[in-house]
Amino acid sequence: MLGYEKIKYYYDNKMWTKEMVKNSVDKNKITATEYKEIVGEDYIA
């Protein structure tokens, strides 16, 4: 199961795009607050 740490790692290492991280919020894998911590932008549904 993917969680904050793995998703952050993937994004930081350019393995995931912002859209992929956003999809993780949509699927309840991470919160909107965690999205902001990872990508540095507010989550917009």
mmCIF entry with sequence, helices, sheets and N, C-alpha, C, O atoms, coordinates in Angstrom:
data_MODEL
# 
_entry.id   MODEL 
# 
_entity.id                         1 
_entity.type                       polymer 
_entity.pdbx_number_of_molecules   1 
# 
_entity_poly.entity_id                      1 
_entity_poly.type                           'polypeptide(L)' 
_entity_poly.nstd_linkage                   no 
_entity_poly.nstd_monomer                   no 
_entity_poly.pdbx_seq_one_letter_code       MLGYEKIKYYYDNKMWTKEMVKNSVDKNKITATEYKEIVGEDYIA 
_entity_poly.pdbx_seq_one_letter_code_can   MLGYEKIKYYYDNKMWTKEMVKNSVDKNKITATEYKEIVGEDYIA 
_entity_poly.pdbx_strand_id                 A 
# 
loop_
_entity_poly_seq.entity_id 
_entity_poly_seq.num 
_entity_poly_seq.mon_id 
_entity_poly_seq.hetero 
1 1  MET n 
1 2  LEU n 
1 3  GLY n 
1 4  TYR n 
1 5  GLU n 
1 6  LYS n 
1 7  ILE n 
1 8  LYS n 
1 9  TYR n 
1 10 TYR n 
1 11 TYR n 
1 12 ASP n 
1 13 ASN n 
1 14 LYS n 
1 15 MET n 
1 16 TRP n 
1 17 THR n 
1 18 LYS n 
1 19 GLU n 
1 20 MET n 
1 21 VAL n 
1 22 LYS n 
1 23 ASN n 
1 24 SER n 
1 25 VAL n 
1 26 ASP n 
1 27 LYS n 
1 28 ASN n 
1 29 LYS n 
1 30 ILE n 
1 31 THR n 
1 32 ALA n 
1 33 THR n 
1 34 GLU n 
1 35 TYR n 
1 36 LYS n 
1 37 GLU n 
1 38 ILE n 
1 39 VAL n 
1 40 GLY n 
1 41 GLU n 
1 42 ASP n 
1 43 TYR n 
1 44 ILE n 
1 45 ALA n 
# 
_struct_asym.id          A 
_struct_asym.entity_id   1 
# 
loop_
_struct_conf.conf_type_id 
_struct_conf.id 
_struct_conf.pdbx_PDB_helix_id 
_struct_conf.beg_label_comp_id 
_struct_conf.beg_label_asym_id 
_struct_conf.beg_label_seq_id 
_struct_conf.pdbx_beg_PDB_ins_code 
_struct_conf.end_label_comp_id 
_struct_conf.end_label_asym_id 
_struct_conf.end_label_seq_id 
_struct_conf.pdbx_end_PDB_ins_code 
_struct_conf.beg_auth_comp_id 
_struct_conf.beg_auth_asym_id 
_struct_conf.beg_auth_seq_id 
_struct_conf.end_auth_comp_id 
_struct_conf.end_auth_asym_id 
_struct_conf.end_auth_seq_id 
_struct_conf.pdbx_PDB_helix_class 
_struct_conf.details 
_struct_conf.pdbx_PDB_helix_length 
HELX_P HELX_P1 AA1 TYR A 4  ? ASP A 12 ? TYR A 4  ASP A 12 1 ? 9 
HELX_P HELX_P2 AA2 LYS A 18 ? ASP A 26 ? LYS A 18 ASP A 26 1 ? 9 
HELX_P HELX_P3 AA3 ALA A 32 ? VAL A 39 ? ALA A 32 VAL A 39 1 ? 8 
# 
_struct_conf_type.id          HELX_P 
_struct_conf_type.criteria    ? 
_struct_conf_type.reference   ? 
# 
loop_
_atom_site.group_PDB 
_atom_site.id 
_atom_site.type_symbol 
_atom_site.label_atom_id 
_atom_site.label_alt_id 
_atom_site.label_comp_id 
_atom_site.label_asym_id 
_atom_site.label_entity_id 
_atom_site.label_seq_id 
_atom_site.pdbx_PDB_ins_code 
_atom_site.Cartn_x 
_atom_site.Cartn_y 
_atom_site.Cartn_z 
_atom_site.occupancy 
_atom_site.B_iso_or_equiv 
_atom_site.pdbx_formal_charge 
_atom_site.auth_seq_id 
_atom_site.auth_comp_id 
_atom_site.auth_asym_id 
_atom_site.auth_atom_id 
_atom_site.pdbx_PDB_model_num 
ATOM 1   N N  . MET A 1 1  ? 0.839   -1.185 0.000   1.00 0.00 ? 1  MET A N  1 
ATOM 2   C CA . MET A 1 1  ? 0.000   0.000  0.000   1.00 0.00 ? 1  MET A CA 1 
ATOM 3   C C  . MET A 1 1  ? 0.884   1.249  0.000   1.00 0.00 ? 1  MET A C  1 
ATOM 4   O O  . MET A 1 1  ? 1.874   1.336  0.726   1.00 0.00 ? 1  MET A O  1 
ATOM 5   N N  . LEU A 1 2  ? 0.501   2.187  -0.818  1.00 0.00 ? 2  LEU A N  1 
ATOM 6   C CA . LEU A 1 2  ? 1.252   3.436  -0.885  1.00 0.00 ? 2  LEU A CA 1 
ATOM 7   C C  . LEU A 1 2  ? 0.823   4.370  0.226   1.00 0.00 ? 2  LEU A C  1 
ATOM 8   O O  . LEU A 1 2  ? -0.362  4.499  0.533   1.00 0.00 ? 2  LEU A O  1 
ATOM 9   N N  . GLY A 1 3  ? 1.792   5.008  0.812   1.00 0.00 ? 3  GLY A N  1 
ATOM 10  C CA . GLY A 1 3  ? 1.529   5.992  1.839   1.00 0.00 ? 3  GLY A CA 1 
ATOM 11  C C  . GLY A 1 3  ? 2.339   7.240  1.567   1.00 0.00 ? 3  GLY A C  1 
ATOM 12  O O  . GLY A 1 3  ? 3.020   7.350  0.548   1.00 0.00 ? 3  GLY A O  1 
ATOM 13  N N  . TYR A 1 4  ? 2.255   8.161  2.479   1.00 0.00 ? 4  TYR A N  1 
ATOM 14  C CA . TYR A 1 4  ? 2.913   9.461  2.336   1.00 0.00 ? 4  TYR A CA 1 
ATOM 15  C C  . TYR A 1 4  ? 4.397   9.323  2.002   1.00 0.00 ? 4  TYR A C  1 
ATOM 16  O O  . TYR A 1 4  ? 4.882   9.943  1.056   1.00 0.00 ? 4  TYR A O  1 
ATOM 17  N N  . GLU A 1 5  ? 5.111   8.520  2.768   1.00 0.00 ? 5  GLU A N  1 
ATOM 18  C CA . GLU A 1 5  ? 6.571   8.429  2.586   1.00 0.00 ? 5  GLU A CA 1 
ATOM 19  C C  . GLU A 1 5  ? 6.947   7.938  1.190   1.00 0.00 ? 5  GLU A C  1 
ATOM 20  O O  . GLU A 1 5  ? 7.833   8.505  0.551   1.00 0.00 ? 5  GLU A O  1 
ATOM 21  N N  . LYS A 1 6  ? 6.281   6.893  0.715   1.00 0.00 ? 6  LYS A N  1 
ATOM 22  C CA . LYS A 1 6  ? 6.600   6.363  -0.612  1.00 0.00 ? 6  LYS A CA 1 
ATOM 23  C C  . LYS A 1 6  ? 6.231   7.350  -1.709  1.00 0.00 ? 6  LYS A C  1 
ATOM 24  O O  . LYS A 1 6  ? 6.993   7.555  -2.654  1.00 0.00 ? 6  LYS A O  1 
ATOM 25  N N  . ILE A 1 7  ? 5.065   7.956  -1.579  1.00 0.00 ? 7  ILE A N  1 
ATOM 26  C CA . ILE A 1 7  ? 4.624   8.910  -2.593  1.00 0.00 ? 7  ILE A CA 1 
ATOM 27  C C  . ILE A 1 7  ? 5.565   10.106 -2.639  1.00 0.00 ? 7  ILE A C  1 
ATOM 28  O O  . ILE A 1 7  ? 5.917   10.580 -3.719  1.00 0.00 ? 7  ILE A O  1 
ATOM 29  N N  . LYS A 1 8  ? 5.972   10.591 -1.477  1.00 0.00 ? 8  LYS A N  1 
ATOM 30  C CA . LYS A 1 8  ? 6.926   11.710 -1.420  1.00 0.00 ? 8  LYS A CA 1 
ATOM 31  C C  . LYS A 1 8  ? 8.248   11.310 -2.069  1.00 0.00 ? 8  LYS A C  1 
ATOM 32  O O  . LYS A 1 8  ? 8.824   12.086 -2.831  1.00 0.00 ? 8  LYS A O  1 
ATOM 33  N N  . TYR A 1 9  ? 8.724   10.119 -1.775  1.00 0.00 ? 9  TYR A N  1 
ATOM 34  C CA . TYR A 1 9  ? 9.965   9.625  -2.368  1.00 0.00 ? 9  TYR A CA 1 
ATOM 35  C C  . TYR A 1 9  ? 9.849   9.585  -3.893  1.00 0.00 ? 9  TYR A C  1 
ATOM 36  O O  . TYR A 1 9  ? 10.737  10.062 -4.600  1.00 0.00 ? 9  TYR A O  1 
ATOM 37  N N  . TYR A 1 10 ? 8.758   9.017  -4.391  1.00 0.00 ? 10 TYR A N  1 
ATOM 38  C CA . TYR A 1 10 ? 8.563   8.915  -5.838  1.00 0.00 ? 10 TYR A CA 1 
ATOM 39  C C  . TYR A 1 10 ? 8.528   10.295 -6.488  1.00 0.00 ? 10 TYR A C  1 
ATOM 40  O O  . TYR A 1 10 ? 9.131   10.506 -7.540  1.00 0.00 ? 10 TYR A O  1 
ATOM 41  N N  . TYR A 1 11 ? 7.818   11.233 -5.859  1.00 0.00 ? 11 TYR A N  1 
ATOM 42  C CA . TYR A 1 11 ? 7.716   12.585 -6.424  1.00 0.00 ? 11 TYR A CA 1 
ATOM 43  C C  . TYR A 1 11 ? 9.069   13.299 -6.367  1.00 0.00 ? 11 TYR A C  1 
ATOM 44  O O  . TYR A 1 11 ? 9.496   13.913 -7.345  1.00 0.00 ? 11 TYR A O  1 
ATOM 45  N N  . ASP A 1 12 ? 9.727   13.215 -5.231  1.00 0.00 ? 12 ASP A N  1 
ATOM 46  C CA . ASP A 1 12 ? 11.024  13.880 -5.070  1.00 0.00 ? 12 ASP A CA 1 
ATOM 47  C C  . ASP A 1 12 ? 12.068  13.354 -6.046  1.00 0.00 ? 12 ASP A C  1 
ATOM 48  O O  . ASP A 1 12 ? 12.971  14.087 -6.451  1.00 0.00 ? 12 ASP A O  1 
ATOM 49  N N  . ASN A 1 13 ? 11.945  12.090 -6.421  1.00 0.00 ? 13 ASN A N  1 
ATOM 50  C CA . ASN A 1 13 ? 12.906  11.476 -7.334  1.00 0.00 ? 13 ASN A CA 1 
ATOM 51  C C  . ASN A 1 13 ? 12.409  11.446 -8.779  1.00 0.00 ? 13 ASN A C  1 
ATOM 52  O O  . ASN A 1 13 ? 12.909  10.690 -9.611  1.00 0.00 ? 13 ASN A O  1 
ATOM 53  N N  . LYS A 1 14 ? 11.406  12.294 -9.054  1.00 0.00 ? 14 LYS A N  1 
ATOM 54  C CA . LYS A 1 14 ? 10.880  12.488 -10.407 1.00 0.00 ? 14 LYS A CA 1 
ATOM 55  C C  . LYS A 1 14 ? 10.316  11.215 -11.028 1.00 0.00 ? 14 LYS A C  1 
ATOM 56  O O  . LYS A 1 14 ? 10.293  11.067 -12.250 1.00 0.00 ? 14 LYS A O  1 
ATOM 57  N N  . MET A 1 15 ? 9.862   10.298 -10.175 1.00 0.00 ? 15 MET A N  1 
ATOM 58  C CA . MET A 1 15 ? 9.231   9.079  -10.656 1.00 0.00 ? 15 MET A CA 1 
ATOM 59  C C  . MET A 1 15 ? 7.721   9.269  -10.800 1.00 0.00 ? 15 MET A C  1 
ATOM 60  O O  . MET A 1 15 ? 7.060   8.517  -11.517 1.00 0.00 ? 15 MET A O  1 
ATOM 61  N N  . TRP A 1 16 ? 7.178   10.281 -10.111 1.00 0.00 ? 16 TRP A N  1 
ATOM 62  C CA . TRP A 1 16 ? 5.751   10.605 -10.165 1.00 0.00 ? 16 TRP A CA 1 
ATOM 63  C C  . TRP A 1 16 ? 5.578   12.069 -10.532 1.00 0.00 ? 16 TRP A C  1 
ATOM 64  O O  . TRP A 1 16 ? 6.420   12.908 -10.212 1.00 0.00 ? 16 TRP A O  1 
ATOM 65  N N  . THR A 1 17 ? 4.464   12.367 -11.216 1.00 0.00 ? 17 THR A N  1 
ATOM 66  C CA . THR A 1 17 ? 4.094   13.739 -11.551 1.00 0.00 ? 17 THR A CA 1 
ATOM 67  C C  . THR A 1 17 ? 3.134   14.282 -10.492 1.00 0.00 ? 17 THR A C  1 
ATOM 68  O O  . THR A 1 17 ? 2.654   13.539 -9.636  1.00 0.00 ? 17 THR A O  1 
ATOM 69  N N  . LYS A 1 18 ? 2.863   15.584 -10.561 1.00 0.00 ? 18 LYS A N  1 
ATOM 70  C CA . LYS A 1 18 ? 1.875   16.186 -9.659  1.00 0.00 ? 18 LYS A CA 1 
ATOM 71  C C  . LYS A 1 18 ? 0.515   15.525 -9.835  1.00 0.00 ? 18 LYS A C  1 
ATOM 72  O O  . LYS A 1 18 ? -0.207  15.308 -8.862  1.00 0.00 ? 18 LYS A O  1 
ATOM 73  N N  . GLU A 1 19 ? 0.172   15.210 -11.067 1.00 0.00 ? 19 GLU A N  1 
ATOM 74  C CA . GLU A 1 19 ? -1.123  14.577 -11.348 1.00 0.00 ? 19 GLU A CA 1 
ATOM 75  C C  . GLU A 1 19 ? -1.226  13.218 -10.656 1.00 0.00 ? 19 GLU A C  1 
ATOM 76  O O  . GLU A 1 19 ? -2.287  12.858 -10.144 1.00 0.00 ? 19 GLU A O  1 
ATOM 77  N N  . MET A 1 20 ? -0.139  12.473 -10.641 1.00 0.00 ? 20 MET A N  1 
ATOM 78  C CA . MET A 1 20 ? -0.142  11.172 -9.974  1.00 0.00 ? 20 MET A CA 1 
ATOM 79  C C  . MET A 1 20 ? -0.313  11.341 -8.469  1.00 0.00 ? 20 MET A C  1 
ATOM 80  O O  . MET A 1 20 ? -1.022  10.562 -7.832  1.00 0.00 ? 20 MET A O  1 
ATOM 81  N N  . VAL A 1 21 ? 0.336   12.357 -7.899  1.00 0.00 ? 21 VAL A N  1 
ATOM 82  C CA . VAL A 1 21 ? 0.179   12.627 -6.468  1.00 0.00 ? 21 VAL A CA 1 
ATOM 83  C C  . VAL A 1 21 ? -1.259  13.051 -6.191  1.00 0.00 ? 21 VAL A C  1 
ATOM 84  O O  . VAL A 1 21 ? -1.854  12.623 -5.201  1.00 0.00 ? 21 VAL A O  1 
ATOM 85  N N  . LYS A 1 22 ? -1.820  13.890 -7.059  1.00 0.00 ? 22 LYS A N  1 
ATOM 86  C CA . LYS A 1 22 ? -3.212  14.324 -6.907  1.00 0.00 ? 22 LYS A CA 1 
ATOM 87  C C  . LYS A 1 22 ? -4.155  13.122 -6.921  1.00 0.00 ? 22 LYS A C  1 
ATOM 88  O O  . LYS A 1 22 ? -5.101  13.065 -6.136  1.00 0.00 ? 22 LYS A O  1 
ATOM 89  N N  . ASN A 1 23 ? -3.902  12.175 -7.800  1.00 0.00 ? 23 ASN A N  1 
ATOM 90  C CA . ASN A 1 23 ? -4.735  10.973 -7.857  1.00 0.00 ? 23 ASN A CA 1 
ATOM 91  C C  . ASN A 1 23 ? -4.692  10.206 -6.542  1.00 0.00 ? 23 ASN A C  1 
ATOM 92  O O  . ASN A 1 23 ? -5.670  9.556  -6.172  1.00 0.00 ? 23 ASN A O  1 
ATOM 93  N N  . SER A 1 24 ? -3.577  10.274 -5.839  1.00 0.00 ? 24 SER A N  1 
ATOM 94  C CA . SER A 1 24 ? -3.464  9.604  -4.544  1.00 0.00 ? 24 SER A CA 1 
ATOM 95  C C  . SER A 1 24 ? -4.374  10.242 -3.507  1.00 0.00 ? 24 SER A C  1 
ATOM 96  O O  . SER A 1 24 ? -4.888  9.555  -2.624  1.00 0.00 ? 24 SER A O  1 
ATOM 97  N N  . VAL A 1 25 ? -4.578  11.554 -3.607  1.00 0.00 ? 25 VAL A N  1 
ATOM 98  C CA . VAL A 1 25 ? -5.532  12.224 -2.710  1.00 0.00 ? 25 VAL A CA 1 
ATOM 99  C C  . VAL A 1 25 ? -6.940  11.766 -3.069  1.00 0.00 ? 25 VAL A C  1 
ATOM 100 O O  . VAL A 1 25 ? -7.740  11.445 -2.190  1.00 0.00 ? 25 VAL A O  1 
ATOM 101 N N  . ASP A 1 26 ? -7.237  11.738 -4.369  1.00 0.00 ? 26 ASP A N  1 
ATOM 102 C CA . ASP A 1 26 ? -8.560  11.319 -4.830  1.00 0.00 ? 26 ASP A CA 1 
ATOM 103 C C  . ASP A 1 26 ? -8.897  9.899  -4.381  1.00 0.00 ? 26 ASP A C  1 
ATOM 104 O O  . ASP A 1 26 ? -10.063 9.574  -4.158  1.00 0.00 ? 26 ASP A O  1 
ATOM 105 N N  . LYS A 1 27 ? -7.881  9.060  -4.250  1.00 0.00 ? 27 LYS A N  1 
ATOM 106 C CA . LYS A 1 27 ? -8.078  7.663  -3.838  1.00 0.00 ? 27 LYS A CA 1 
ATOM 107 C C  . LYS A 1 27 ? -7.880  7.462  -2.338  1.00 0.00 ? 27 LYS A C  1 
ATOM 108 O O  . LYS A 1 27 ? -7.822  6.331  -1.857  1.00 0.00 ? 27 LYS A O  1 
ATOM 109 N N  . ASN A 1 28 ? -7.777  8.577  -1.600  1.00 0.00 ? 28 ASN A N  1 
ATOM 110 C CA . ASN A 1 28 ? -7.640  8.553  -0.139  1.00 0.00 ? 28 ASN A CA 1 
ATOM 111 C C  . ASN A 1 28 ? -6.386  7.842  0.356   1.00 0.00 ? 28 ASN A C  1 
ATOM 112 O O  . ASN A 1 28 ? -6.392  7.242  1.431   1.00 0.00 ? 28 ASN A O  1 
ATOM 113 N N  . LYS A 1 29 ? -5.316  7.908  -0.423  1.00 0.00 ? 29 LYS A N  1 
ATOM 114 C CA . LYS A 1 29 ? -4.029  7.349  0.009   1.00 0.00 ? 29 LYS A CA 1 
ATOM 115 C C  . LYS A 1 29 ? -3.263  8.356  0.860   1.00 0.00 ? 29 LYS A C  1 
ATOM 116 O O  . LYS A 1 29 ? -2.540  7.983  1.784   1.00 0.00 ? 29 LYS A O  1 
ATOM 117 N N  . ILE A 1 30 ? -3.431  9.650  0.530   1.00 0.00 ? 30 ILE A N  1 
ATOM 118 C CA . ILE A 1 30 ? -2.844  10.743 1.308   1.00 0.00 ? 30 ILE A CA 1 
ATOM 119 C C  . ILE A 1 30 ? -3.892  11.842 1.449   1.00 0.00 ? 30 ILE A C  1 
ATOM 120 O O  . ILE A 1 30 ? -4.906  11.842 0.750   1.00 0.00 ? 30 ILE A O  1 
ATOM 121 N N  . THR A 1 31 ? -3.637  12.773 2.357   1.00 0.00 ? 31 THR A N  1 
ATOM 122 C CA . THR A 1 31 ? -4.570  13.883 2.569   1.00 0.00 ? 31 THR A CA 1 
ATOM 123 C C  . THR A 1 31 ? -4.189  15.079 1.699   1.00 0.00 ? 31 THR A C  1 
ATOM 124 O O  . THR A 1 31 ? -3.107  15.119 1.113   1.00 0.00 ? 31 THR A O  1 
ATOM 125 N N  . ALA A 1 32 ? -5.093  16.046 1.628   1.00 0.00 ? 32 ALA A N  1 
ATOM 126 C CA . ALA A 1 32 ? -4.810  17.278 0.891   1.00 0.00 ? 32 ALA A CA 1 
ATOM 127 C C  . ALA A 1 32 ? -3.640  18.028 1.523   1.00 0.00 ? 32 ALA A C  1 
ATOM 128 O O  . ALA A 1 32 ? -2.849  18.656 0.820   1.00 0.00 ? 32 ALA A O  1 
ATOM 129 N N  . THR A 1 33 ? -3.533  17.961 2.841   1.00 0.00 ? 33 THR A N  1 
ATOM 130 C CA . THR A 1 33 ? -2.412  18.598 3.540   1.00 0.00 ? 33 THR A CA 1 
ATOM 131 C C  . THR A 1 33 ? -1.095  17.927 3.153   1.00 0.00 ? 33 THR A C  1 
ATOM 132 O O  . THR A 1 33 ? -0.096  18.607 2.918   1.00 0.00 ? 33 THR A O  1 
ATOM 133 N N  . GLU A 1 34 ? -1.092  16.607 3.087   1.00 0.00 ? 34 GLU A N  1 
ATOM 134 C CA . GLU A 1 34 ? 0.114   15.882 2.683   1.00 0.00 ? 34 GLU A CA 1 
ATOM 135 C C  . GLU A 1 34 ? 0.471   16.197 1.229   1.00 0.00 ? 34 GLU A C  1 
ATOM 136 O O  . GLU A 1 34 ? 1.649   16.299 0.887   1.00 0.00 ? 34 GLU A O  1 
ATOM 137 N N  . TYR A 1 35 ? -0.534  16.348 0.381   1.00 0.00 ? 35 TYR A N  1 
ATOM 138 C CA . TYR A 1 35 ? -0.293  16.745 -1.011  1.00 0.00 ? 35 TYR A CA 1 
ATOM 139 C C  . TYR A 1 35 ? 0.488   18.051 -1.048  1.00 0.00 ? 35 TYR A C  1 
ATOM 140 O O  . TYR A 1 35 ? 1.474   18.175 -1.774  1.00 0.00 ? 35 TYR A O  1 
ATOM 141 N N  . LYS A 1 36 ? 0.035   19.028 -0.256  1.00 0.00 ? 36 LYS A N  1 
ATOM 142 C CA . LYS A 1 36 ? 0.708   20.332 -0.220  1.00 0.00 ? 36 LYS A CA 1 
ATOM 143 C C  . LYS A 1 36 ? 2.144   20.183 0.269   1.00 0.00 ? 36 LYS A C  1 
ATOM 144 O O  . LYS A 1 36 ? 3.044   20.844 -0.249  1.00 0.00 ? 36 LYS A O  1 
ATOM 145 N N  . GLU A 1 37 ? 2.367   19.326 1.255   1.00 0.00 ? 37 GLU A N  1 
ATOM 146 C CA . GLU A 1 37 ? 3.722   19.104 1.769   1.00 0.00 ? 37 GLU A CA 1 
ATOM 147 C C  . GLU A 1 37 ? 4.618   18.487 0.696   1.00 0.00 ? 37 GLU A C  1 
ATOM 148 O O  . GLU A 1 37 ? 5.808   18.794 0.632   1.00 0.00 ? 37 GLU A O  1 
ATOM 149 N N  . ILE A 1 38 ? 4.058   17.627 -0.138  1.00 0.00 ? 38 ILE A N  1 
ATOM 150 C CA . ILE A 1 38 ? 4.847   16.939 -1.160  1.00 0.00 ? 38 ILE A CA 1 
ATOM 151 C C  . ILE A 1 38 ? 5.149   17.852 -2.344  1.00 0.00 ? 38 ILE A C  1 
ATOM 152 O O  . ILE A 1 38 ? 6.306   17.982 -2.745  1.00 0.00 ? 38 ILE A O  1 
ATOM 153 N N  . VAL A 1 39 ? 4.119   18.486 -2.906  1.00 0.00 ? 39 VAL A N  1 
ATOM 154 C CA . VAL A 1 39 ? 4.322   19.252 -4.143  1.00 0.00 ? 39 VAL A CA 1 
ATOM 155 C C  . VAL A 1 39 ? 4.490   20.748 -3.928  1.00 0.00 ? 39 VAL A C  1 
ATOM 156 O O  . VAL A 1 39 ? 4.927   21.460 -4.832  1.00 0.00 ? 39 VAL A O  1 
ATOM 157 N N  . GLY A 1 40 ? 4.146   21.231 -2.735  1.00 0.00 ? 40 GLY A N  1 
ATOM 158 C CA . GLY A 1 40 ? 4.319   22.651 -2.441  1.00 0.00 ? 40 GLY A CA 1 
ATOM 159 C C  . GLY A 1 40 ? 3.209   23.543 -2.952  1.00 0.00 ? 40 GLY A C  1 
ATOM 160 O O  . GLY A 1 40 ? 3.360   24.764 -2.992  1.00 0.00 ? 40 GLY A O  1 
ATOM 161 N N  . GLU A 1 41 ? 2.098   22.947 -3.343  1.00 0.00 ? 41 GLU A N  1 
ATOM 162 C CA . GLU A 1 41 ? 0.947   23.703 -3.831  1.00 0.00 ? 41 GLU A CA 1 
ATOM 163 C C  . GLU A 1 41 ? -0.311  23.181 -3.152  1.00 0.00 ? 41 GLU A C  1 
ATOM 164 O O  . GLU A 1 41 ? -0.369  22.023 -2.738  1.00 0.00 ? 41 GLU A O  1 
ATOM 165 N N  . ASP A 1 42 ? -1.320  24.045 -3.039  1.00 0.00 ? 42 ASP A N  1 
ATOM 166 C CA . ASP A 1 42 ? -2.589  23.615 -2.467  1.00 0.00 ? 42 ASP A CA 1 
ATOM 167 C C  . ASP A 1 42 ? -3.252  22.582 -3.371  1.00 0.00 ? 42 ASP A C  1 
ATOM 168 O O  . ASP A 1 42 ? -3.146  22.646 -4.595  1.00 0.00 ? 42 ASP A O  1 
ATOM 169 N N  . TYR A 1 43 ? -3.933  21.636 -2.750  1.00 0.00 ? 43 TYR A N  1 
ATOM 170 C CA . TYR A 1 43 ? -4.713  20.644 -3.488  1.00 0.00 ? 43 TYR A CA 1 
ATOM 171 C C  . TYR A 1 43 ? -6.031  21.269 -3.913  1.00 0.00 ? 43 TYR A C  1 
ATOM 172 O O  . TYR A 1 43 ? -6.745  21.840 -3.089  1.00 0.00 ? 43 TYR A O  1 
ATOM 173 N N  . ILE A 1 44 ? -6.353  21.165 -5.186  1.00 0.00 ? 44 ILE A N  1 
ATOM 174 C CA . ILE A 1 44 ? -7.628  21.659 -5.708  1.00 0.00 ? 44 ILE A CA 1 
ATOM 175 C C  . ILE A 1 44 ? -8.359  20.478 -6.325  1.00 0.00 ? 44 ILE A C  1 
ATOM 176 O O  . ILE A 1 44 ? -7.875  19.858 -7.273  1.00 0.00 ? 44 ILE A O  1 
ATOM 177 N N  . ALA A 1 45 ? -9.519  20.176 -5.781  1.00 0.00 ? 45 ALA A N  1 
ATOM 178 C CA . ALA A 1 45 ? -10.299 19.015 -6.247  1.00 0.00 ? 45 ALA A CA 1 
ATOM 179 C C  . ALA A 1 45 ? -10.835 19.222 -7.641  1.00 0.00 ? 45 ALA A C  1 
ATOM 180 O O  . ALA A 1 45 ? -11.510 18.344 -8.179  1.00 0.00 ? 45 ALA A O  1 
# 
